[in-house]
Amino acid sequence: MRAEGQAHIDRINAALALVRQSLDWERALRRLDELDARVQDPKLWDDPKQAQAITREQKQLETSINTVKQITAEMGDAIEFVEMGEAEGEDSVVEEGLQSLARLAERADADKVQALLSGEADGNDTYLEIHAGAGGTESQDWAEMLLRMYARWAERRGFKVETVEYQVGEQAGIKSATLLIKGDNAYGYAKTESGVHRLVRISPYDSSARRHTSFSSVWVYPVIDDNIDIEINPADLKIDTYRASGAGGQHVNTTDSAVRITHQPSGIVVASQVDRSQHKNREIAMNMLKARLYEEEMRKREEAASAEHSSKSDIGWGHQIRSYVLQPYQMVKDLRTGVTSTAPGDVLDGAIDPFISAALAQRVTGEKVEIDDVE
């Protein structure tokens, strides 16, 4: 087998191994047999809600297992095709087989990411909050750059994006913003982006053209449905109203319609200004608070979660998950997985899927990487 073909095979096998690990392969096979048997029971639909949950789990498991089996079989066929071409000296046959392996490798990587989205809320829509760190205009401008990056990423994936809350900066940028991202597996894809993001660049706001370091934090949490009951004591809430502000000064309300809710036991703060109705904004903010509290419970149950993702973390050195360097050289580096890009312009235009894929895989493998931060 040529080196090119072996590289494709190694890539396919690595992707399939990760999928099997994420599924707990032997357990998944047994579980699918159990679900198949339950679906055959005519009494299942006596409880429609339970039936829907079972058939949904069956379909997800069946799809993942069949994908692994199909790719494995097609890889075997392609290998046999290449070896036959090599034995008979038919270069065109070899080339066709290598192209099949290359296509399979691409497909295996894509299916790998899909299979990694197995968390209980991964399929849900998601909220994504951005907060500027200390540093005034510099950090607020950086927060707005991140806001654009995530909006562009969501659009690339075909997700729908709504701005729920938006607080403009004093001179430029934003103090904070919350996006509602709607689409299949929106939370599953976005959840690994929670953390502090660091920017190094020559400041456009510094007349001496000095290099500045800025920080902004990102927090991702899933939209929850009515089936999940989160109890909140009204006495634990501090509710404030204020005048909403819009991007670029547009759609600014003249009444105190925006609502901010502080959950005092946890310190969680949420806000909504998307609607002109204070009552509607309060309802949206309460849903966001329930989602935050639910995400907090899930986070506690996940070994991958760490203190750096806490809402009480400082937005600064020691808590960052990714560095974006624009000067004196150009590089984006993920400090958890070691994935890098030398095209920060593309990354800031929404090309963040390689970082997401690696972070999702790391949650399955638990592999820690020793990484030096970029300066």
Summary of the structure (lengths in Angstrom):
residues: 375
radius of gyration: 23.9
end to end distance: 42.1
largest distance: 80.2
contacts: 1157
relative contact order: 0.11
helix: 50%
strand: 20%
